[in-house]
């Protein structure tokens, strides 16, 4: 699940024209070692879900009333510079390590750790990925393990460690204000697994392991008409699953130095392209999902309203193409409000305490309500979610950038709208420390 994050200042892409850049990034390369970066991000995460009305597992007959685990994760990334010359060459590397701090057989299942056959969380897990990259002018081709953030192929980072995709990604910024992307991916590793192709899961009826991602092809880009107006258009085809179109328009309208409006529109068109993408009633997917949001900022305060709707056959489907591939306004902490025919509204409030002399402290709360969800047994399913998020980042001193975050979510639904517990309370306590070594 992806949660859209944006601010009044950084909503539009950098200003652009149709002029070619005078000096390319490759022309300014200092060298393989000189431009290298080595970073390690440490994350401690306490994750708890209290299931209010959890049904028995249809296979085992067990009922779990609560999951609760704590882990420590390390994400190390090395990005070399590019060699000098017409064609620059470089390498990137990713190292991931997750360590269990607290769990139990009756409390496992938060998605933080791999689960063994005995139902217990694994004590630790790790993986490593490498990539080679080439750069000509302002165009980079990368092959290997990498994180992605494209609206039709985005890796998820909502647990202890992130997903990692493997394949080719071409990124071109030859025209100022225009970014073009083309990708071909063949593997996607889950957040709590280390083996290749761990995205997929098991068929609920047969118990047979799905093959996961076999091939995903992506093309698209983003263009900024001005500092305040940008658009995006993307296409993807995931073999044996679906093809998607995605479009976005983002318009920031300054009113004064401390006031502004931002409007954001997102739409997906998804259609089955294989037997593995089907709606709950067995029909093939063929739907449109869109969201429209408007945010008003005045000083430290931001007020947001959003509307989202799904039409056609089936839920908006994602996951096999990355757990973050849902750039819709009402994709929030627990639910995405993306069931067939579902309509949902959101009201959100953000407060930045920097205006009150406490830089680094932020507060957010929102309420989302969905109706008319067409799920098994009803065409009028309902759900709602209330979220609270408080975060503080140290601004100076030896522990500069150390952050503390509290995320609480309350979720309720009827008629099986969410495929899991219809009622739950969730709490996440997150401590992160990014360290730049090079």
N, C-alpha and C positions, 0 to 999 in steps of 0.2 A: 504494500500500500504506500502510495506516495502522498505526502502532505505538501501542498503548494506553499512556498514561502517567498514573500516579496515585500519590499519597502517602498515608500513614496519616492525615495531618492534614486534607487537602483532598479526601477521597473523597466525602463526602456533599454534596448541594446545601445552600444556606443553609436554616436551620430555617424551618418554615412552619406556619401555621394557616389556617383558612378565613376569617379576618377581612380586611376590606378595609384597605389601607394608609391611614393618617390623612392623610399629605401625599404627593402624587404627585410624580414627577420633573419633570413640566411645571410644577407650581406653584413648584418651586425653581429653575427655569431662570434663569440670570444674563444670557443673551443670546447672539446669534449669534457675536459675536467673543469675548466674555468666557469662554465655555466651549470655545473652539476648541483643538484639539490638532494638532500637526504633528510627525511622527516619521519618522526615516530609519533603516532597519536595513541595515547593510553585512554581506555574507557572502562570505568567500573559501572556496572548496570545491575540494579536491583529491579526485578520484574515480578509483579504479582497480579493475578486475576482471580477474583472471587466470583464463581459461577452461582448465580441466585437460583436458577431453575434448570439445572443441567440434566438432559435426558441420558438414559443409559446408552452406552456404546452398542450399536446394532450387532457387532461381531462378538465382543467379549462379554457384554452384559454389565460391564463395570460402570460406575458413576463416580466421576471425579468432581468434587465440590470446589477445589482450589488448586492453582498451580503457583509456585513461588520459588524463584531461584535467583542467585547472585553470581555474577561472573566478572572476570577481568580480561579485557581484550587489548591486544597490541596490533596496530596496523602500521607497518613500516613501508615506506615508499622511497625508492631511489629513482631520480630522473636525471640522466646525464644531459650535458649540453650536446650540441651538434658539432661535428668536425667542420673546419672551415673549407671553403671552396663552393663550387656551383651546387654540388649535391652534398648535403650534410648527413652524417650518419650518427646515430646514437642508440642507447639502450635504456630501458626502464625495467624496474623490478618491484614486485610486491611480496611482502612477507606477512603472514597472518598467524596469530597465536591467540587461542582462547583458553582460559583457565577457570575451572569450576571453583568457586569459593563456598557456595552453599547450595544444596539441593537435597532431594530425597525421593525415594521411589514413589511415594504418594503425592509428591509435589512437582514432579518433572513434567515437561511438556510446554514450556514457555517459548520454545524456539531458540533458546540461547545455546544449547549444546546438542550434540548427537545423542540419540537414545539407543542403548544396547538392547539385546534380546531379553534381558532380565528386567527391562522397564526402568533402568537407572540411567542417569545422565553420565556421559563420559567425563573423566577427570580433566582431560585437556585434548585439544585438537589443533592442528596447524596445517598450513599449506603455503606454497610458494609459486610465484608466476614470474615469467620473464617476457619481455617484448623487445623487438628491434624496430627502429624508426628511421625514416628517411625524410629529408626536407629539401625542397626546391623552392626558392623564393619564399612565399608565405603559404605553401601547401605542405602538409605533413601526412605521410602514410605510415601507420603503425600496425604491426602484426604481433599478436601474442595476447597475454593476459592483461586486462585493463578494466577500469571502471567506466561506465557510460552513463550519460544523462540526456539522451535523446527522447523525445516524447513517444516514439514508437519502439524504443529499446533502451530501457533505463534500469541499471542495477540498483537493488534495494540495500539500504543501510539503516534499517529500523531496529536491529537487534545488537548483539555484541560485536559481530564482524560482518562486513558487507559481502554481497554477492560479487563474483568476478566472472566476466565474460571473456571468451577467447575467440579471436578472429582478426579480420582486417577492419581498419577504420581510416578513411581518408577525410581530412579536414582542410578546407581551403578558405583562405581569407585574402585572396588576391585583390578583390575589389573592396574598398573601404566601406564598412557598414554591411557587407554581405558575407555570410558564412554558409558554405556548402558542405554537406556531409554525405558520404556514401560508405556503407558497411556491409560486411559479410561475416556472420558469426556462426560457429558450429558447436560451441559448448557454453554452458552456463552453470556455474557452481552455486549451490544454495548457501544461505548464510550460516547454517549450522551443520554443514557437511564438508568433507574434504575430497571425496572421490569425484572424478570427472562426470559430467552430465548428471549431477545430482538433482537438478530441477526436473520435475515430472510427477512423482507421486505414484500411487497405486489406484487402479480402477476400483470404484466403490462396490461394484457388483461382483467382479471376478477376482479381485485382489492381485491381479497381474500388474507388474511394474511397467508403467508407461515409458517409452523410450526417451522422453525428454526432448530437448532441443536438438534437432538434426541439422537445420539450416535456416538462417534468417537473413534476408537481404533488405537493405535499407537505403533510401535516398531522400534527400530533402535539404532544406536550409532555412535561414532566418535573414530577413532584410530590414534594416532600420531606415525608414524614409526621412526621419528627423530624430532629434533627441527624445521626442515624446511619442513617436508612433512607430511601431514595429509589427511585422507580420511573420508567420512561419507556415511552412507547408511541407509535409513529410508523407512518405509512402513506405510500407513494409510488407513483406510476404514471408510468413513463417511456414515452412514446409509441413504438410499434413495437418495444419491447424487453421490459419486464416490469413487474409490480407487486410491491411488497414490503411486508411487515409486519415491524416490529422491536419487541422488548420487552426491557427491562432491569430488573433488581433489584440494588441495591447496599446492602449492610448492613455498617456499621462497628461493631465491638464492642470498646469500650475495656476493658482489663483493669486497667491501672494508669496512672500518669502516663507511663511509658515503655514500656508494652506494649499491644498491641492486635491484633485480628483484623479482616480485611476480606474479605467474600465478594462476588463479582461474577458475575452471570449475564446472558448476552446470547444472543438468538436471532433469526434471520432466517427468514422464510418467503417464498420467491421463486417466482414462476410466470410463464412466458412470456405476453406480451401483444402478440405480433407475430412476424413471421418472422425478425427479426434476432437473437433470443435463442434459441440452440439448443445442445444438448450436442454433444460431439465426434462422437457417432454419428448426429447429425441429428435426434434427438428433441427435443421442446420441454422447456424447463427447468421443473421442478416439485420443489423441494427445500427442506429445512430445514437450517440450519447453526446450531449452538449451542456456547457455551463456558461453562465454570464454573471460576472461579479462587478460590483462597484464599490470603491473604497473612498472615504472622505477623511483627509488628514488635516488636523488643526493642532499645531504645536506638538505636544507629547501624545496626543490622542488620535487613534485611527478607528473609524467605524466602517464596517463592511457588511454588505448584503449580497447574497448570492442565490441564484436559482439554477437548478440542474434537472435534466430530463433525459430519459432513455425511451426510444421508440423502436418499433420493429420486433424481430424475433430474437429472444434470448437476452441474457444479461450482457453488459459490457464485459468482455473477457480479456484477461491479461495474466501475466505470471510466467508462462512458458517463454515469453519474450522479455522477462525482467520484472521483478516484483515492484519496481517503481514506475512501470509504464502506465500511468494513469494521471495525466495532467488535467484533472477536473477539480473544480473548486470545492466540491463536497466530498472529496476523498480525504477523510480525517483520521483520527487516531485508531479507531476500531472498525468502523464501517466505511464503505465507499458510496453507499446509496445508489448502487448501479444495477439494481434488479430490473427485469423486463417491465417496461411501462412505468417505472417508478418516477415520481416527481418529488423534488426535495428543495427546501429553503434553508438558508443559513443566515444567522445574525452573529457577528463577531465584533469583539472590542479588543484593541491593543493599547498598551500604555508603556511609554519609554520614560523611565525615571531620570534620564540624563537631564531633562528639562527642569527637574527638581533637585539637581545637585548630586544625583547618585548615578553616574555613568556606569554602564555595564549591566544594570538591573532592568529587566523587561517583564511584562505581565501580559497574558493573553487568556481570554475566555471566549467560548463560542457555543452556540446551540444549533443543531441541525435536526430537521424533522422531515421524514419521507413518508409518502402515502401512495396508494394505488399500485403497490408492487405486485406483479403477477408471478406468483410462486406456486409450487405444488399445493393444491388444495384451495387456493383463493386468488382472486384478482384484486383484492383490496388490503394487501399486507401493509402494515405500518411499522415504523421504527423511528427512534430518536436517540440522539447522543449529545451529551454535555461534556466539554473538555475545559480543563484549566491547566495553564502552563506558566511556570515562573522560572526564570533563568537569571543567573548572575555570573559575570565574567570579570575576573580581576584585571584591572587596568594598568597596574604597574607593580614593580618589585620583583624579587627573584622568581615568584610563581605567576608572573604575568601571563594572561590568557587561560589560566586555570578556570574552568567553569563548573558551576553547580546548577542542576536543573531538576525540577519536580514536575511530572506530568501525571495528571489524574483524569480518568475518563469514566463516565457513567453511561451505560448503554442498555436500552430496552427495546424489544421488538415483539411482534405478534405474528402468528401464522407462519413461522419458519422463514421469515424474510432473510435472516442471516444464517448461513449454513454452519451452525455451531450452537453455542448457548444463547438463548433468547434474551437473557438478562445477565449482566456482569458489571462489576466494578473493577477498574484497573488502575494500578499505581506503578509508575516508573520513577526511580531515583537515579540520576545519571551524573557522574563526575568525569570530566574529560580534561586531558592536558596534552596539547599539541607541542611537540618539541622539534625545533629546527636545528639539525646538527650541522648541515652544510648550507 
